[in-house]
């Protein structure tokens, strides 16, 4: 007969296995339940569905393993304390038996907590098509906040919760079905455990306990890593191009944990920044509001950049919404357009396209890195001066172009030639309206690669096929793409005589790479136009930033040149009328944050209120306008911020605590008279105010709130 302590240890092994798999089953049951919501958004292929469930189960094993570890630690601590207490009292308490009882109690407690979390996530996913995120945590914070605080009030949260609870018919059926599925999953595992697992474990020979324990530990280690060498990171970077099923595959506990981390990082950011502000925060807010929205209404003091959007009397509006294509050309620097190198023109196609577009001679990128350029362009929000918001504040609330277009029936997609986790791109886009993200793994295995990823020619061909499919369906679409060939190390395929000549004769290989991108863009763009695939379509060509490298005649130009990007707005002939489009170069100051509001306004889709840092520039499509518009700039390379206005360029270095002035061609302005500045003194205040308010509002998640303002859209 097996000794009691040996039997207890064997029973502990069985209990560990039981609770471990039970935790997995509960999470998987929720995911299966949520399939109905995912099907309502997008019908998956069978491989996509199976891959989603497989990735999800891997994440479930990670959280189940850590929950199990927590239960084991709690049971171990309790049994040791009880064992020590009993010995001190002179009694006997077999530690294995004490541990077994404590572990069962911790298992029930953890199972209950997990069930409650999954139930809440189920409800939130049904409402928001998202797992528990920063928005949910903020709502919970409001719900349990004091009756009134300086920051907010819990009145709205309480009313909203009360209204939801009263609408029993709205959620009772969903909850009942969820409970049934959980019960079915738990019951099925209980039956399998009793009928198959326990008998199998009982057949282990007495001397094989070590092997059984070793095997179980090995499985737990694998489960803690999600049975993947990348661990939890492997769940985040799973190759699922559909953002609906990418979101479904994410584990709700891991997702909520990341949101909690972001919430903690953002906690108190506004107060901390106010204490170290370079100017009084209330003064900075008034200054920034007056600069970005003169005469406009800012209705909520908590969200300093949120304002009611006014319809510009001189703005251009299309008769019906058009398709939108945005081509982010990596490192497109307007200083290199229209240049000739010996007998070779650098960008002949872009130069011709510029003449057929509305181009901006004074266009600036708001940041100096790809993640900042995409963020500013898609969400009309100034980038942080510190770590990129896309990488560190991706769980915050933003009002972005893809979200608004998706709400109006657009199909929203992006194509890149790199890995989908570039700067946490997929995580950010899946939260902000992008329905599909294609990355390098979606291209054929034999697709040509060079430098950092897929070459531009193959990338443009992929975009051609996507546009062709969308036009055949007749549904409005939004497609964005990001090229790579003009990114360092500038490896361009030498498939054209011009490219080979520039690679051979020009030391700066960016020039040859730009010529290659120009050739491939001409080939595919011309094909799209010839086949009528750009009908009813607006094409925006924009640089994600200027040159990464310090290029210029002076130190000032080498710093400011990072912002020297380009913007072309091109319309298909089907959209052109004398009242809507007049190709030419305009001198209006513009930057990436102006792209989203311009496209929304042009299509008649501008929301009633928005926190956009940019403005509607559609008036510039037909005439010169907005002479007082400005562009805010921030560079992490040189630790400086800047402001571009019609008076010139103003830069402030945090490193030297000095200002520099230049004209819009990056020529330094002399001090006239000596010791005095040329630019108006108000520009210094404007620059510092924009820096202060934009960073504080972003860090504290005070740009936008889907919970509060989303229903008003």
N, C-alpha and C positions, 0 to 999 in steps of 0.2 A: 504493500500500500504506500502511496506517495506521501512523504511527510507534509505536515500542514503548511510549513513555510515554503516548501518547494511548490506545493499546489497553489499557494497564494501568488508566487512569482509567475507561474504559468498563467494564472488567471489575469494578472496584470498585463502580460503580453497580449492576451486576447482583448482586454479592455482597451489598450492603446490602439490596436488595429480597428476595433469597433468604432471608437469615437473619431478616429482619424478619417475613416472612410465616410462616416455619417456627416461630418462637417463638409466634406467634398460633395456628397449627395445633395445636401440642403442648398448649397450654392448653385450647383448644376440645375437643380429643379427650378430655381428662380430664373436662370437664363433660358431654360426651355419655355417657361411661362412667358417671358418677354419676347419670344419669337413672334408671337401674334402681333405685337406692336411694331416689330421690325418688318414683318411681311406687309403691314399696312403702308409702310414708307417705300419699300423696295423689295421686289421679288428676287430672291437670290438663285444662282445656279447651285446645283448639288455640290460641286467641289467647294464653292464659297461657303455654303452652309456647314459642310463637314469641317472645313478649316477653321471657321469661326468657333464651332463647338470644341474642337481640339485645343485651340489656343485658350479658350475659356476654362477648360478643365485644368490645363496647366497652371493657370492663375489660381484656380480654386485649391489646388494642392498646396500652393505656396501659403495661402492664408490659413488653410486647415492645419498645415504643419506648424506654423507659428502659434496658432491657437492651442494646438496640442502641447507645444513646448511650454506655453504659459500655464496650462492646466497641470502639467507634470511638475513644473517649478513650484506652483502653489501647493500641490499635494505633498511634494517633498519637504517643503518648509514646514507645513502643518505636522507631518508625521515625525519629523525630527524634534520639533518643539514638544509634541505629545510624548514622544519616547523619553526625552530628557526629563520632562515633568514626572512621568511615572517612575523613573529610576530614582529621582530625588525623593519621591514619596515612598520608595521602597517596594513598589509594585513591578509588574512585568507587562510590557506591551510590545509584542512582536512588531517590528517596524514595517515588515512587508504587509501585514494585515491592516495596520493603521494607514499605510500608504494607499492600499487598495480602496478602502472606504473613502478616504479624502479625495482620491482621484475621481471616483464616481460622482461625488458631490460637485467637484470643479467641472466635470464633463457636462452635467446637467445645467450648471450655471452658464458655462460658455455657450452651450447649445441654445439656451434661451436668449442670451445676448445676440448671438448670431442670427437667430430667427427674427428678432425685433429689427435688427439692422437691415436684413434682407427685405422685410415687410415694408420698411420705410423707403428703401431704395426702389422697390417695386412700384410704390405709389408715386414717387417722384419721377421715375422713368416714364410712367404712363402720362404724367402731366407735361414733362419737359423733354422727353426723349433723350435723357442724359442721366448718368449715375449721380449719386450724391456729390455735389461739387461746391465750389466757393459760394455760389448763390444760395444753395440750400443751407450751408453753415451760417451765412449771414442772416437768413430768415429765422433759423433756430435761435441765433443770438438776439434778434429783435423780439422773438416770442417770449424769451425768458428775461428780457431786460427789465429794469425798473419801470414803473409806470411812465416816467418821463425823465429824459436825460438831455444834456446839452447837444448830444449828437443826433438822437433820434427819439422816436416814441414807439412803444409796443402796441399802440392802439390799432394801427392798420394790420399788423400781424395777427392780433387777437381776433379782429373782425373777419379777416380772411379765413382763419382757421375755423372760427365758428360757422361761417357760411358753408365751408366745405363739409363740416361734420353734419350740418343740417340736411345737406343734399344726399341723404342716405341712398336713394335710388341710383345715384351717379356712380357710387363706388362699392356698394354692397355686393353686387354680383362679381366684381373684379376680385374683391377680397376673398369671397367664398371660393372662387376658382383657384386662387393662389393657395389658400389653406388646403384645398383638396389635393393640389399637386404636391405640396410639401408632405402631406400625410401619405400620399401614394409612394413618394420617393423614400420616405423614412420606413414605411411598412415593408416595401420591397427589399430594402437593405437588411432590415431586421430578420425577414424570412430567409434571405440568402445567408446571413451570418449564422442563424440557428441551424439551418438545414445543411449547409455545406462547409462553412468556414470553421465552425467549432469542431465538427467531426474530423476535419482534415488536420487541424492543429492538435487534436487529441492523439492522433496517430504518431506524433513526433516521439522518438525514443527518449527515454529519460536522460541519456548521456548526450543528446543533441540539443540541449537547451542553449548552449553557447552558439551553435550554428543558427538556431532560430532567432536569438537576440541579434546576432551579427547581421543576418538578412534583414530583419526589421529595421535596424539602425541604418543600413544602407539604403533601404527604401525611403526612410524619413529624410535622409540627406538629399536624396534625389527629389523628393517632393518639395523640400524647402527651396530647391533651385528651380522648381517648375519643370523638372526633367529636361533642362536646357542649359547649355554652358553659360549663357548670359544671365541666367536667373530672372528676376523680375523685369530687368531691362529687355529680355527677350519677348515678354508679353507686350511691352510698350512699342517695340519696333516690329511687331508681327506684320508680315506682308499681307495686308487686307486693304485693297485700294478703296473699297466702299466705306465711307465714313460711318454709315449706319451700322454695318456689321463689325467694323473696327471698334466702335463704341460698345456694341453688344459683347464683344469678346473680352473687353477689359473687366477685370475683377472689381466688383463694387467696393470691396473693403480696401483694396490697394488704391483705388481711385479716390475714395473718400480720405484715405490717409494722406495722399499727396495734396489734396485740397486743404486739409487741416494744416499741413506744413506751410503751404502758401499763406493761409490765413494768419498763422503765427508770425511769419516773416513780415506780413503787411500790418500787423497789429501795432497801433500807435505811430505809424509812419508820419501821419499828418502832424501830430503833436511834436514828434521829434524834430521834424524838419522846421516846424515853426520856431522851435527853440534855438535853432542854429541858422535861421534864415539870414540871407545877406541884405534883406529889406523886410520891413513889417509885412506879414502875410496878407493882412486885409488890404494894405496898399497895393501889394502885388496883384491881388485878385482884381481890384478895380481897374488897375492899369491894363492887365491882360484882357479883361472883358471889353474895355474900351477900344483896344487895338484890334481884337479879332472880330468883334461884333458891334461896331459903332451904332448906337441907337437901337440895338436889339434888346430883347427881354431875356434875362437870366433868372428863371423862376425858382431855383432851389439853391440855397446857400451851401448846402452840403456838397453839391456837384458844381463846382465853379465854372466849368466850361460848357455845361448843358444850357442850350438856349432854344427858343422857338425859332424855327426856320422861316424866314420871310421869302416870298416869291419875288424875285427880281423882275422889275418891269421891263428891263432891257434884255432879259435872259432868253435863250433859244430853247424851244420845246418841240420835240418831234410829235407827229400826229399819233404815233403808236410806239410802244416800247420796241427797241431794236436789240439784236444780239450784241454782245460785248466780248471782244477778244483783247486781252492785255498781254503784250510781249515784253517781258522783263529781259532786256539785253544786258548781260553781265558786264559791269564796269563800263557802260557806254558813256564816254566822255565827250561832251559837245565840242571840246577844243580840237578833236581829231576829225570832225566832219568837214567835208569840203577840202581836204588836204591832198596834195600830190607829192609823190616821192619819186623823183626822176621822171620817168615816163609813165609811171603807174599811179592811177588815182586810188586813194584809199577806200572811199565809200561811195562809188558812183550811184549805186541803187538807192541808198539812204538819202543821197543828195537829191535825186529825182523825186523820191517819195516825199521829201521835205517840201519840195515845190508844189506838190499836190495835196499837202496837208496843212493844218493849222499848227505851226511849230512855235515854240517859245524860246526866244533868244536869251532870256534871263530866267531859265529854269534851274532849280537847285534840288538836289536830294537833301532830305532833312537829316540823314545820318550818313555813316561812312562804311556800313557793312550790309550784307545782303539781308540779314534778319531784320535790321532796322528799316531798310528800304521797303521790304514787303509789308511790314507792319504799318508803316506810315501811309503807304499807297492804298492798301486794302481797308484800313480802319480809320483813316484821316485823323491820326493821333500822333503827336510828336514822340519820337523815341526817347527812352530814358538816357540820361547822361552816363549812368553806370552800366551794369550788366543789362543785356538785351531783354526787353519785356517779353518777347516771344519765347525766350528760354527760361526766364525766371518769374514772369507774371502771367503766364499763359492761362492760369485758372481764373483770372479776373474777368469782369464783365466788360465787353466791348460791343460797340455797334458798328459792324463791318459791312462792307459792300456785298460779299457773298450771302450773308444772312438776310439782308434786305431784298436782294434779288430772288433768293430762294422763296421767300414769303410771297413774292409776286409771280410765282410759277416758273421761274427760270431753272434750268438744269445747270448746276455749278460744278466745275471741274478744274483741276490743275494738273499739269504735266511737268515733271522735272527729270533730269538725267542723272540724278544722284540718289543716295539713300533717302528714304522717306523720313528718317529721323533727323535730317539736317536741321539743326537749330530747333529741334522739337516741332518741326513744321506740321507733321500729321496731327499731333496732339492739339496744336493751336487751331489748325484749319477745321478739324472735326468739331470743335466747340464753336466755330464762328461761321457756319453756313456752307462750307465746302462739302459737297456730297461725294466727290470722288477725287482721289489723289493717285495718279500714276507715277511710279518711280522707275529706276533703272531695271528692277526685276520684272517689269511689265513689258520690256522690250525683248525681242528675240535673242536667244543666247549668242547668236553670231553678230549681233548689232555692233557696229564699229564704235570703239571707245578710244579716248585719248585724254591725257591729263587727268581730270577729276572724275570723268564719267562719260556719258553718251555724247558723241559729237553733235554739233548743231544741225547738220544736215539730216541725220536720223531723227533727231528731236522734232524738227519741223515737219518731216514726213508723218510722224505719229500724230502731230496736231492736225495735219491735213486730213487724216482719216477720221479723227474725232469730229472735226467740223463737217465733213461730208456726211457722217452718220446723223449728226444733229440736224442738219438742214433737211435730210430726208424725212425726219420725224415731224418737222414743222413746229416744234416747241421752242420757245425762246431759250437761249443758252448763254452762259458765261464761261469762258475758257481763259485760263491764265497759264503761262509757261515761263520758264526761267532757263536761259541758255548758259553754257559753260565755257565755250572755247576761248572767250576773251578773259578768262580767269587765269591768273598765274598757275602753271608755268607756260601758258600760251602755246600749247601744242596743237597746231592746226594741220589737218590732213593736206599734204601738198598735191592736191588733185587739180590745180589750175595754175596756169603759167604766171598769173599775177601773184598768187600766194608764194610760189617758189621764188620768184624774183625778189619779193619783199623779205622773205626769210633769208635770202642770200645777201641782200644789199643793205638792209636796214637793221641796225643793231638792236633796236627796240622791237622784240618779237610780238608785242601787243598789236603793232601795225599790221603784220601779216595775219594774225588771228582775227582782227577786225575785218580785214578784207575777205577772209574765208566766211565769216558770219554774214557779211554783206552779200556774197555770192549765193549762199544757201538760202538766205531770206528772199532774195530776188527770184530764185528758181521756184520756191514753193508759193510765195505770195502771188507771182504772176500766174501760176497754175490755178490758184484759187479764184482769181479774178476772171481768168479766161473761161473757167467752167461755171461761173456764176455762183460759186459757193460762199461768196461774201455778200450776197444780197441781204438787204436789211440788216447790215452789220457795221458796227463801229469798231475800228481797230486802234488801239492805243499802243504806241511804242515808247517805252520809258526805260531809262537806266536805273538799276537798283542803287547805284551810286556812281561817282566818277572813278578815276583811276585809284586803285589801292596804293600804288607806288607814289612817292613824292616826286611829282613832275612839274616843272615850271621854271621861269627865269629868276624868280626871287623866292626868298624864304616864305613870304606871305602867300604867294601863288602856290607854292608847293603844299602849304597847309589848306588853303581855301579850295584848291583844285580838286580835293576829294569830293566836293559838293557839286562840281561842274557836270551835272548830268544833262540829259536831253529828254524832251517830250514832244511827240508828234501825235495829233489826233486826226485820224483819217476816216472818212465816211464813204460808203459805197454810193454809186451813182443813184441808186433807188431812194436814197435819203436826202439827196442834195437839192436844195432850192436856193434862190437868191436870199431868202430870209433865214436860212438855217446854216449856210456854209459858204465861206469865202476863203479858199486856200491862200495862206500868206504867213509871213513871220511876224509875230507880235512881240512887243517889248514889255508887256505886263509882267511884273514879278510873279512867279509861280513856283510851287514846290510839290512834292509828292502828296502831301495831305490834301491838295486841291483836286486830285484825280477822282476820288470816290464821290464827293458832293457834285462834281461837274457831271459825271456819268448818270448819277441818280436824277439830278435836275433835268438833264437833257431828255431823259426817258419819262419824265413826269412822275418819278417815284420817290422824291425827297420826302422823308418822314416829317411829321408836324413839329417834332423836336428832336434835337440831336446834339451830341457833344463834339461835333466835328471841329477840328482845328483849322481845316481848310474852308474854302469858299467856292461857291458856284461860279465857274469861269466861262459859262456858255456864251456870255455876251461877247467874249473875245473871238468867237467863231465867225462873227460878222463885222466887228468894229473894235477899235481900241477902247478899252474901258478899265476900270479899277486902278487908277493911277496910284492910289495910296496903299495897295496891297503889299504885304511883307512876307518874308520867308524866314522861319527860325531854323537854325542849324546847330548840330551838336556833333563833336568829334571825340571819340574815345582814344583815337590815335595820338592826338596832340593835346588832349585835355583842355578843350576850348569849346565855347559856344559862340554863335554868331547871329547876326540879323542882317538880311538883305532887304533894302528898300530902294526907292527911286533915287534917294540921295546918295546911295552907295552901300558899301559893305562894312559892317562893324564886327570885329572879333574881340572876344575877351578870353585871355589865357588864365586858367586857374593856377597854373604852375608859377607864372611870373606875376600874377595879379595886375596885369596891364591890358590896356585896350590898343587895338590897331585899327586903322581906317584905310579903306581902299575904294576904288571905283568898281563898277560891275565887271570890269575886265581884269580885275585883280591887281591893278596898279596902285601902289601905296599912295595915299594922299599926303602931300607935304603939310606941315603945320604952318598956317597963315593966319595972323602973324605968328612968329615963333612963340612956342609955349601954349598955343591955343588949338583947339580941335576944329575940324571943318564941319562935322556932322552936328545936327541939333542936339542939345543936351537931353531932350526928351528921349532920344533913341537909346541912350545908355540905360535909362529907367525901363524902357520897353523891353530891352534885351534881358535884363536881370529879372523882370517880372515874369516873362514867358518861361525862363529857366525855372524859377521858383514854383510857379503854379503848375506847370505841366508835369514836373517831376513829383511834386507832392500829391497831386490828384491821382496820378497813375499808381504810385506806390501804395496809397491808401485805398485803392479801388473806388475812387470817387469820380470816375469819368462817366459811368453809366450804370444803371441797375435794371436788368431785365425784369426783376420781380416788381419793381415800383413803376417803371415807365414802359415796359414791354406791352402791357395791355392797351396803352394809349396809342400804339402804332396803328 
